[in-house]
Amino acid sequence: MPAEVSRRDFLRGAEAIVLATALNRAYAGVSPEELAGDESFWNKIRSAYVRDPKILNLNNGGVAPTPTVVLDAEIDAIRYSNLLPSYRMWHDLEPGIEDVRKSLARIWNADPECIAITRNASESLQIAQFGLELQPGDEVLTTSQDYPRMISTWQQRERRDKIVLKQLDFAVPVRDPADLVRLFEQQSRRAPVSFTRRKSCS
């Protein structure tokens, strides 16, 4: 089995894939605190995207802009496929997905059989939620602040599998994270816990 990958190594791999053309790999060793005030770093991030200068976008939750290099590659692939779809899409492009999966595994030092390519983060989380072996009466603990798609998925399992879904309410913003931990501890009795991190201005 491949060696265990640290969070730092995982994120370095993700950075290399998504922003390799826009960012210098030297930033991988710089602390988040240093980068927060590094305007040259953020200018490179900004230059990786085409944006509407008339609107300030603060919503990257449900949908997010694609880096220009990725967008251009996707458009090129669509144009290439469109020349002869039945051949180029299934013969050339589709098998490439497996190559990408194996490349991701190499970057993160993982078994390729442990890598799955999904359409988005919501689908990935739903696969995990639907994959849990839960019996009628089993409790799932989450909050009213969880991501809506994740809540609706638990509600679907509530209807299908007769699990018990409990949503905890709490005041926002959370002043002390320990208060939130205590809220879960008071309600938990070995129940699966769902908590998708969301940051908002509320």
C-alpha positions as CSV (number, residue, x, y, z in Angstrom):
1,M,0.0,0.0,0.0
2,P,1.3,3.5,-0.7
3,A,2.5,5.6,2.2
4,E,0.0,7.8,4.0
5,V,-0.3,11.3,2.5
6,S,-0.3,14.3,4.8
7,R,-2.9,17.1,4.4
8,R,0.0,19.4,3.4
9,D,1.1,17.0,0.6
10,F,-2.5,16.6,-0.6
11,L,-3.0,20.3,-0.9
12,R,0.3,20.8,-2.7
13,G,-0.9,18.2,-5.2
14,A,-4.2,20.0,-5.6
15,E,-2.4,23.3,-6.1
16,A,-0.2,21.8,-8.7
17,I,-3.2,20.5,-10.7
18,V,-5.5,23.5,-10.5
19,L,-3.1,26.5,-10.6
20,A,0.2,25.1,-11.9
21,T,0.3,27.6,-14.7
22,A,-0.5,30.6,-12.5
23,L,1.4,30.0,-9.3
24,N,5.0,29.4,-8.4
25,R,5.5,26.2,-6.5
26,A,7.7,28.1,-4.1
27,Y,4.5,29.3,-2.4
28,A,3.9,25.7,-1.1
29,G,6.3,26.4,1.8
30,V,4.9,29.8,2.8
31,S,2.6,30.0,5.7
32,P,-1.1,31.0,5.3
33,E,-0.4,34.0,7.5
34,E,2.4,35.3,5.2
35,L,0.3,34.7,2.1
36,A,-2.7,36.6,3.5
37,G,-0.9,39.9,3.1
38,D,1.1,39.1,0.0
39,E,-0.5,41.1,-2.8
40,S,1.7,39.7,-5.5
41,F,0.4,36.2,-4.6
42,W,-3.3,37.4,-4.8
43,N,-2.6,39.2,-8.1
44,K,-1.5,35.9,-9.6
45,I,-4.6,34.2,-8.3
46,R,-6.7,37.0,-9.8
47,S,-5.0,36.8,-13.2
48,A,-5.8,33.1,-13.4
49,Y,-9.5,34.0,-13.9
50,V,-11.6,36.0,-16.4
51,R,-14.0,38.1,-14.4
52,D,-16.7,40.8,-14.8
53,P,-15.0,44.0,-13.5
54,K,-18.4,45.5,-12.8
55,I,-19.4,42.9,-10.2
56,L,-17.6,41.8,-7.0
57,N,-18.2,38.1,-6.7
58,L,-18.4,36.8,-3.1
59,N,-20.3,33.6,-4.0
60,N,-18.1,30.6,-4.8
61,G,-20.3,28.1,-2.9
62,G,-22.8,26.5,-5.3
63,V,-20.9,27.4,-8.4
64,A,-17.5,28.9,-8.9
65,P,-15.5,30.4,-11.9
66,T,-13.0,28.1,-13.6
67,P,-9.4,29.2,-14.0
68,T,-8.8,30.4,-17.6
69,V,-6.3,27.7,-18.4
70,V,-8.9,25.0,-17.4
71,L,-11.7,26.8,-19.3
72,D,-9.6,27.0,-22.4
73,A,-8.7,23.3,-22.2
74,E,-12.4,22.3,-21.8
75,I,-13.4,24.4,-24.8
76,D,-10.6,22.9,-26.9
77,A,-11.8,19.4,-25.9
78,I,-15.4,20.2,-26.9
79,R,-14.2,21.6,-30.3
80,Y,-12.0,18.6,-30.8
81,S,-14.9,16.2,-30.0
82,N,-17.4,18.1,-32.1
83,L,-15.4,17.4,-35.3
84,L,-16.3,13.7,-35.1
85,P,-18.2,13.1,-31.8
86,S,-18.9,9.4,-32.1
87,Y,-15.2,8.6,-32.6
88,R,-13.3,11.4,-30.8
89,M,-15.4,11.5,-27.7
90,W,-15.5,7.7,-27.0
91,H,-12.2,6.7,-28.6
92,D,-9.9,9.6,-27.7
93,L,-11.3,11.7,-24.9
94,E,-13.3,9.3,-22.6
95,P,-10.3,6.9,-22.1
96,G,-8.3,9.9,-21.0
97,I,-10.4,10.0,-17.8
98,E,-8.6,6.9,-16.6
99,D,-5.2,8.4,-17.3
100,V,-6.2,11.5,-15.3
101,R,-7.3,9.2,-12.4
102,K,-4.0,7.4,-12.4
103,S,-2.1,10.7,-12.6
104,L,-4.0,12.0,-9.6
105,A,-3.1,8.8,-7.7
106,R,0.6,9.3,-8.5
107,I,0.6,13.0,-7.4
108,W,-1.0,12.1,-4.0
109,N,0.9,8.7,-3.6
110,A,-2.4,6.9,-3.5
111,D,-3.8,3.6,-4.9
112,P,-5.6,4.5,-8.2
113,E,-8.5,2.3,-7.0
114,C,-9.1,4.8,-4.2
115,I,-9.5,7.8,-6.5
116,A,-12.9,8.6,-8.0
117,I,-13.6,11.5,-10.4
118,T,-17.0,13.0,-9.8
119,R,-18.8,16.0,-11.3
120,N,-18.6,18.2,-8.3
121,A,-18.2,18.4,-4.5
122,S,-21.9,17.9,-3.8
123,E,-21.9,14.6,-5.7
124,S,-18.8,13.4,-3.9
125,L,-20.4,14.1,-0.5
126,Q,-23.6,12.5,-1.5
127,I,-21.8,9.3,-2.5
128,A,-20.3,9.2,1.0
129,Q,-23.7,9.9,2.6
130,F,-25.6,7.3,0.6
131,G,-22.7,4.8,1.2
132,L,-23.1,4.8,5.0
133,E,-24.8,1.6,6.3
134,L,-27.6,3.0,8.4
135,Q,-30.5,1.2,9.8
136,P,-34.0,2.4,10.6
137,G,-33.9,4.5,13.8
138,D,-30.2,5.4,13.4
139,E,-29.6,9.0,14.1
140,V,-27.7,11.5,12.0
141,L,-26.7,14.8,13.7
142,T,-26.2,18.0,11.7
143,T,-27.1,21.6,11.9
144,S,-29.5,24.0,10.3
145,Q,-26.4,25.7,8.8
146,D,-25.2,22.7,6.9
147,Y,-25.0,22.9,3.1
148,P,-28.5,22.7,1.6
149,R,-27.6,19.8,-0.7
150,M,-26.3,17.8,2.1
151,I,-29.4,18.4,4.2
152,S,-31.7,17.3,1.4
153,T,-29.6,14.1,0.9
154,W,-30.1,13.2,4.6
155,Q,-33.8,14.0,4.3
156,Q,-33.9,11.6,1.3
157,R,-32.4,8.9,3.5
158,E,-34.8,9.8,6.2
159,R,-37.7,9.0,3.9
160,R,-36.1,6.0,2.3
161,D,-34.3,4.3,5.2
162,K,-36.3,5.7,8.1
163,I,-33.3,7.1,9.8
164,V,-33.7,9.9,12.4
165,L,-32.3,13.3,11.2
166,K,-31.6,15.9,13.9
167,Q,-30.6,19.4,13.0
168,L,-29.2,21.6,15.7
169,D,-29.7,25.4,15.7
170,F,-27.0,27.8,17.0
171,A,-26.4,31.5,16.9
172,V,-24.2,32.9,14.1
173,P,-21.5,33.9,14.0
174,V,-20.0,31.3,16.3
175,R,-18.0,33.2,18.9
176,D,-16.3,30.2,20.4
177,P,-15.9,26.9,18.3
178,A,-15.9,25.0,21.6
179,D,-19.6,26.0,22.1
180,L,-20.4,24.2,18.9
181,V,-18.5,21.1,19.9
182,R,-20.3,21.1,23.2
183,L,-23.7,21.4,21.4
184,F,-22.9,18.2,19.4
185,E,-21.5,16.4,22.4
186,Q,-24.7,17.0,24.3
187,Q,-26.8,15.5,21.5
188,S,-24.6,12.7,20.3
189,R,-25.0,9.1,21.1
190,R,-22.6,7.5,18.7
191,A,-24.5,9.0,15.7
192,P,-23.0,9.8,12.4
193,V,-22.2,13.5,12.3
194,S,-22.6,15.7,9.2
195,F,-21.0,19.1,9.2
196,T,-20.1,20.8,6.0
197,R,-18.0,23.9,6.7
198,R,-19.7,27.1,5.5
199,K,-18.5,30.6,5.9
200,S,-20.9,33.5,5.3
201,C,-21.5,37.0,6.4
202,S,-24.4,36.0,8.6
